[in-house]
């Protein structure tokens, strides 16, 4: 990347209600391959058409991290690299599969001041002509100001407070306030992985590339896309699967590789369910991650609905709080992850 300053917006120039330029992005089989590379997500829903169809989906489909990356690229294309992401939300409505044309549209929903931040909130949606709305999301950006100056970094981030569902099942109440053991990422944050993320959604943000712009920026070097929190904490590829003890659904006799000591890390799950699909997430971001950082996370259940009837059958809507730390034990972000737990055994 060159050292010249790419275009960026000032907070004062943004108008509530203004539309962002439309983005068209075709979803192909190669997109799916790049999505596996970019997110390090080896769950079979996202690369195995036969498996995905066997559990009620129309095909393999892009995951939540892909949608977050696409929305992140879309918002940053509009704002420019001098803005920082403070919060994003994502709500899964449908799915994007090979053959779909993803169309992203958005508008400015809100503009406000909060302490030293000058914030703008964007609402976005991605749809396909043949299958309608796939996901909605928001991005809250801290933007540079002609009056207040450049965006300042986040120094501290705390966990959110979640009010449990009034009809939360008793089995889920027993999980509250009990974070699981720390889970160490299988790989450090690296420039290679950042570039795979960028290749996945064609994100040209110069802060994600090693070059004069990143080095001379207020960050002093390359930073990782903040909405990639889940990616930076993923396990080794040979440990991922619907069944942690047999990660390859097409070769169930094969055990995790490298071999693991003891039992695989598990997250509490309602009794009798066999399948999980992501519904949506809310993320907030603290200090930005950089190449060489080592991420670990803790997971705790913070909410669970009573049994509901869904298009995939009866299931529970469970919310987990994933808290992400760097090697200095600083919270770099958190993710409230809403999941549908379904596929009840008889």
C-alpha positions in Angstrom: 0.0 0.0 0.0 1.2 3.5 -0.6 1.8 6.0 2.1 -0.7 8.5 0.8 -3.8 9.3 3.0 -6.9 7.5 1.6 -10.2 9.3 1.7 -12.0 9.4 5.0 -15.0 11.2 6.5 -15.2 13.6 9.4 -18.0 13.2 12.0 -19.3 16.7 11.2 -19.9 15.7 7.5 -22.2 12.8 8.3 -26.0 13.2 8.1 -28.5 11.0 9.8 -30.5 9.2 7.2 -27.9 9.3 4.5 -27.6 6.1 2.4 -24.4 4.3 1.9 -23.4 3.1 -1.6 -24.8 -0.3 -2.5 -22.3 -3.2 -2.6 -22.8 -6.4 -4.7 -20.8 -9.4 -3.8 -21.2 -12.8 -5.5 -21.1 -15.9 -3.4 -19.3 -18.8 -5.2 -17.7 -22.1 -4.2 -14.4 -20.2 -4.1 -16.0 -17.7 -1.7 -16.7 -20.6 0.6 -13.1 -21.8 0.4 -11.8 -18.3 1.1 -14.3 -18.1 4.0 -12.8 -21.2 5.6 -9.3 -19.8 5.1 -10.3 -16.3 6.3 -12.2 -17.4 9.5 -10.5 -20.7 10.3 -14.0 -22.1 10.8 -14.0 -25.8 9.9 -17.5 -26.6 11.1 -19.1 -28.7 8.3 -22.1 -26.4 7.8 -19.7 -24.1 5.9 -17.8 -26.4 3.6 -19.8 -29.7 3.4 -23.0 -29.4 1.3 -24.2 -32.9 2.1 -23.8 -32.5 5.8 -25.4 -29.0 5.8 -28.4 -30.3 3.9 -28.8 -33.3 6.2 -29.5 -31.0 9.1 -32.1 -28.8 7.3 -30.1 -26.2 5.4 -30.4 -25.5 1.7 -26.7 -25.8 1.1 -23.4 -25.0 2.8 -23.5 -21.4 3.9 -21.2 -18.6 5.0 -20.8 -18.2 8.7 -21.4 -15.3 11.1 -17.7 -14.1 10.8 -18.1 -13.8 7.0 -21.2 -11.6 7.5 -19.3 -9.5 10.1 -16.4 -9.1 7.8 -18.6 -8.1 4.9 -20.4 -5.6 7.0 -17.1 -4.4 8.4 -15.6 -3.9 4.9 -18.8 -2.1 3.8 -18.8 0.3 6.8 -15.1 1.1 6.5 -15.3 1.6 2.7 -17.7 4.4 3.5 -16.0 5.9 6.6 -12.3 5.5 5.7 -9.6 4.1 7.9 -9.5 7.0 10.4 -12.6 5.7 12.1 -12.6 2.9 14.7 -15.2 0.2 15.3 -16.7 0.4 18.8 -19.5 -2.0 18.5 -21.1 -4.3 15.9 -24.3 -6.3 16.0 -25.4 -9.1 13.6 -28.7 -10.9 13.3 -28.9 -13.9 11.1 -32.2 -14.1 9.2 -31.5 -16.5 6.3 -28.3 -17.8 4.7 -25.9 -17.0 1.8 -25.0 -20.0 -0.3 -23.0 -20.6 -3.5 -24.9 -19.1 -6.4 -26.3 -16.2 -4.4 -25.6 -12.6 -5.1 -25.1 -10.8 -1.8 -26.4 -7.2 -1.9 -25.4 -5.0 1.0 -27.2 -1.7 1.7 -27.1 0.6 4.6 -27.9 4.0 6.1 -26.8 6.3 8.9 -29.1 5.6 11.8 -27.7 7.8 14.6 -25.1 10.4 15.3 -24.1 11.4 18.8 -21.3 12.4 21.2 -20.2 10.2 24.1 -17.3 11.5 26.2 -14.4 12.0 23.9 -16.0 9.9 21.1 -17.9 11.2 18.2 -20.1 8.3 17.2 -22.1 7.3 14.2 -24.3 4.2 14.1 -25.0 2.5 10.7 -27.7 0.0 10.0 -27.0 -2.5 7.3 -28.7 -5.5 5.6 -27.5 -8.1 3.2 -29.9 -10.0 0.9 -29.9 -12.0 -2.3 -32.5 -11.5 -5.1 -33.6 -15.2 -5.0 -33.7 -15.8 -1.3 -34.3 -12.4 0.3 -32.8 -11.0 3.5 -29.9 -13.0 4.9 -28.7 -10.9 7.8 -29.0 -7.5 9.3 -26.4 -5.6 11.4 -25.2 -2.4 12.8 -21.8 -0.8 13.2 -21.0 2.0 15.7 -18.0 3.9 14.6 -15.9 6.5 16.5 -15.0 9.0 13.8 -12.4 11.8 13.5 -13.7 15.3 14.2 -12.6 18.7 13.0 -13.2 20.0 16.5 -12.3 17.1 18.8 -9.5 15.7 16.7 -8.5 12.1 15.8 -10.1 9.0 17.3 -8.6 8.1 20.7 -8.0 4.4 21.6 -10.1 2.4 24.1 -8.1 2.0 27.3 -10.5 -0.3 29.2 -13.4 -2.5 28.4 -15.7 -4.3 30.9 -18.0 -7.2 30.5 -21.7 -6.5 29.8 -24.5 -7.1 32.2 -27.3 -9.4 30.8 -30.8 -9.8 32.3 -31.8 -13.5 32.1 -35.1 -14.6 30.5 -37.8 -14.6 33.1 -38.7 -18.2 32.1 -35.2 -19.5 31.9 -35.2 -23.3 32.4 -33.8 -24.6 35.7 -30.9 -26.5 34.0 -29.7 -23.2 32.5 -30.0 -21.2 35.8 -27.3 -23.5 37.2 -24.9 -22.4 34.5 -25.1 -18.6 35.4 -21.9 -17.0 36.7 -19.7 -19.9 35.9 -17.2 -19.1 33.1 -15.5 -22.1 31.7 -11.7 -22.5 31.8 -9.6 -20.3 29.5 -9.4 -21.5 25.9 -6.1 -20.7 24.2 -6.1 -19.9 20.5 -4.6 -22.5 18.3 -2.5 -19.8 16.4 -1.2 -16.3 17.2 -2.6 -13.3 15.4 -0.6 -13.0 12.2 -0.4 -10.8 9.1 -1.0 -13.9 7.0 -4.4 -14.6 8.7 -5.3 -10.9 8.5 -4.7 -11.0 4.8 -6.8 -14.1 4.4 -9.6 -12.3 6.1 -9.1 -9.3 3.7 -9.0 -11.7 0.7 -12.3 -13.3 1.8 -14.4 -10.1 1.5 -11.9 -7.9 -0.6 -11.3 -5.5 2.3 -8.7 -2.9 1.2 -8.4 -1.1 4.6 -4.7 0.0 4.6 -4.4 -0.5 8.4 -4.6 -4.3 7.7 -1.6 -4.3 5.3 2.0 -3.8 6.1 3.0 -0.5 4.5 3.8 3.2 5.0 0.2 4.1 5.8 -0.1 1.6 8.6 3.3 2.4 10.0 2.7 6.1 10.0 -0.8 5.9 11.3 -1.9 6.6 14.9 -1.7 2.9 15.5 2.0 2.7 14.5 1.6 -0.5 12.5 -0.7 -3.2 11.3 -3.8 -3.9 13.3 -6.2 -6.8 13.0 -9.9 -6.3 12.0 -11.6 -5.9 15.3 -14.7 -7.9 14.3 -12.5 -11.0 13.8 -12.5 -11.8 17.5 -13.9 -15.3 17.0 -11.3 -16.0 14.3 -8.4 -15.0 16.5 -9.5 -17.5 19.2 -10.2 -20.5 17.0 -8.8 -23.9 17.8 -6.5 -25.9 15.6 -8.2 -27.1 12.5 -8.0 -30.8 13.5 -9.9 -30.1 16.7 -13.0 -28.5 15.1 -16.2 -30.3 14.5 -19.8 -30.9 15.7 -18.4 -33.6 17.9 -15.2 -32.5 19.5 -14.2 -36.1 20.1 -14.6 -37.0 16.4 -14.1 -33.7 14.5 -14.4 -35.1 11.0 -18.1 -35.9 10.4 -17.1 -38.0 7.3 -14.6 -40.1 9.2 -16.1 -40.4 12.7 -13.5 -42.9 13.8 -10.7 -40.3 13.5 -9.8 -38.5 16.7 -8.6 -34.9 17.0 -5.2 -34.1 15.7 -2.8 -33.3 17.3 -3.9 -35.7 20.0 -5.4 -33.9 23.1 -4.8 -34.5 26.7 -7.9 -35.1 28.7 -11.5 -34.3 27.7 -12.2 -31.7 25.0 -13.5 -28.3 26.2 -17.2 -28.2 26.1 -19.8 -25.5 26.4 -23.0 -26.1 28.4 -25.9 -27.2 26.2 -29.5 -27.9 26.9 -30.3 -31.6 27.4 -31.2 -33.7 24.4 -30.1 -31.3 21.6 -27.8 -32.4 18.8 -27.3 -29.4 16.6 -26.4 -25.7 16.9 -26.8 -22.8 14.5 -25.7 -19.2 15.1 -28.5 -16.6 15.3 -26.7 -13.4 16.0 -24.1 -11.5 18.0 -23.2 -8.2 19.6 -19.6 -7.4 19.9 -17.7 -4.5 21.6 -14.0 -3.8 21.1 -11.2 -2.7 23.4 -7.5 -2.5 22.5 -6.8 -3.5 18.9 -5.0 -6.8 18.3 -1.7 -6.8 16.4 0.4 -9.5 14.7 2.1 -11.6 17.4 -0.7 -11.2 20.0 -1.9 -14.4 21.6 -5.6 -14.5 22.3 -7.5 -16.6 24.9 -11.1 -16.6 25.8 -13.6 -17.6 28.4 -17.2 -18.6 27.7 -20.2 -18.5 30.0 -23.9 -18.9 29.5 -25.8 -15.7 30.3 -29.3 -16.5 29.0 -31.5 -19.3 27.7 -35.1 -19.3 26.6 -37.7 -21.9 27.4 -38.3 -24.5 24.7 -39.5 -22.8 21.5 -40.9 -24.1 18.2 -38.7 -23.0 15.2 -38.5 -23.7 11.5 -35.9 -26.3 12.3 -38.0 -27.9 15.0 -38.2 -27.4 18.8 -35.1 -25.8 20.4 -33.7 -23.4 22.9 -32.3 -19.9 22.2 -29.1 -19.8 24.3 -26.8 -16.7 24.7 -23.2 -17.2 25.6 -20.8 -14.5 26.6 -17.3 -14.9 25.1 -14.7 -12.6 26.6 -11.4 -12.2 24.7 -8.1 -11.4 26.3 -4.6 -10.8 25.0 -1.4 -12.1 26.5 -1.4 -9.2 29.0 -4.8 -10.4 30.4 -6.4 -7.2 29.0 -10.0 -7.6 27.7 -9.7 -6.9 23.9 -13.4 -7.5 23.2 -16.4 -9.5 24.0 -19.1 -11.2 22.0 -22.7 -11.9 23.1 -23.4 -14.9 20.9 -27.0 -16.0 20.4 -27.4 -19.7 19.3 -30.3 -21.9 18.4 -29.8 -25.3 20.1 -32.1 -27.8 18.2 -32.3 -31.3 16.9 -33.8 -32.9 20.1 -33.4 -36.6 20.5 -36.5 -38.6 21.0 
